[in-house]
Amino acid sequence: MLRRRLRTRFSEQDLQCPKCDRILDGYGDHALVCCGGGDRTRRHNLLRNVVYHAAEAANLRPELEKPGLLPQRPLSGSTYDSGSRVREEDSSPGSRRPADVYIPRWRLGPPAAWDFAVTSGLRMDAVTNPCGVTSRYEDFKCSHKDTRAECLAQGISFIPMVVEAVGGGWGKMARCVWSELAKTSALANGELETNTTCAIMLQQRLAMTLHRENARACLQRF
């Protein structure tokens, strides 16, 4: 974690990634986005679990990967009405699960589906607009397969929870959730903790989880 923070090289020269056979740069930036080895899935799931336990402590009765939130798409021959082909894993009614964490009642209103994602800021446009990376991925998560519209049709608020892998900055929608979750946690804990304390503790746990898993991904490859 310290090497990542200080931008100290793991290797003096670029190597071949043992997980995906692509170029592994000496700083380990590739390890954060590598599609091999299952590190991205592990990182995603651990971040999701941190928030799940925080919501559970706040008495929000969260559920992990709740099935059956969206209806199965209608078929037109061997394809869905959207034109995509039918896959075996899409055959069950509960195959689409837009909620990594499902909150049955959020902000005294309808249920909420929190969908987690980790994106990368290692691109040229991130230099001039760091917040644009998470904003664009929030938009993508909402529009992909019309997820947000379909959730709204079922009376569910779809909230993409996007974090940038390198610096650990969360998107605007996620930051709104942290603020509200901190208030709820403070109420659940009585006068023992303030909103600010709850928010800081949650974001510290999330940051440590993210950077620990980034470091683990680097060590797996060097």
Summary of the structure (lengths in Angstrom):
residues: 222
radius of gyration: 19.2
end to end distance: 13.9
largest distance: 59.5
contacts: 663
relative contact order: 0.17
helix: 47%
strand: 14%
